[in-house]
Amino acid sequence: MLVGTAVGLLAGVAGTVLVHARVRPDIVIALVAGLPSIFGLLTILFSGRRWVTALGAFILALGPGWFGVLVAIQVTSGA
């Protein structure tokens, strides 16, 4: 899960560098927190092997890392 959080941080930074369009914050928060949570939980729930469970935990941990980047951007931008 630690690796998933780190990858989520990197994905959040890469996403903010690549995307310059104005997007509503509530939609971004729903996508960043919701999609990895849903996919990760479903992967863990329906996993039959250990490595699939580990993959689900990795996907589940992407959300908090990505969300941390969004919070840091909001704090530093003064919004």
N, C-alpha and C positions, 0 to 999 in steps of 0.2 A: 504494500500500500504506500510505502514511502516513495518508491520509484514512481508509482502512479501519480502521486501528488507533485513530484518534481517534474514529470512530463506534462502535467496539467499546467504548472507554472510556465514552462517553456512554450506550450501551445497557446496560452493566453497572451504572452508577450509577442509571439509570432503573429497571432491573429490581430492584435492591435496595430502591429507594424504594417501588415498587409491590407487591412480593411480601413478605408478612410471615410466610408459613408456614415451618415448620421442614422443611428438606429435607436429606437425607443429602449430605455434602460430596462423596463419591465419585461420586454420580450427577450432581451439578452440574458437577463437573470434567469428567466424560465428555461431558456435553451441551455445555458451553462450548468445550471443546477439540476434541471429536470432530465435531460436526455442521458447523460452518463449514469444518473441514478437509476433510471428505468432500465437501461440496457444492462448495467452491472448487476442489478438485483435479479433481473430475469435470467441472466447467464448463471448466476450463483444458484438460483432456484431450480433450474432445469439441467444443472451440470451432473454428469455421471462419472466424471474423472476428476482427479485432483488438479490437473493443470488447467482444466476449464474453470474450476472454482477459483484458482489463482488469477486467471484472466478476468473473471468477473470482479474480483476484488480490485484488480488494477484499473478496470474501467470505472468502477465505483469511486475510486480515489482520484480520478481526473477532475471531477467536479469541484471539490474544495480548493485544489490548486489553482484552477482557472478562475474560480470566484475570488480567491485572494488577489490575483492580478487585477481584476476589475475593481475591487475595493481600493487597492493601492493607486490605481489610476484616478479614481474619483477623489481620493484624498489629496493627491498631488495637484490635480487640476483646479482645486478650490471650489468645486461644485457642491 
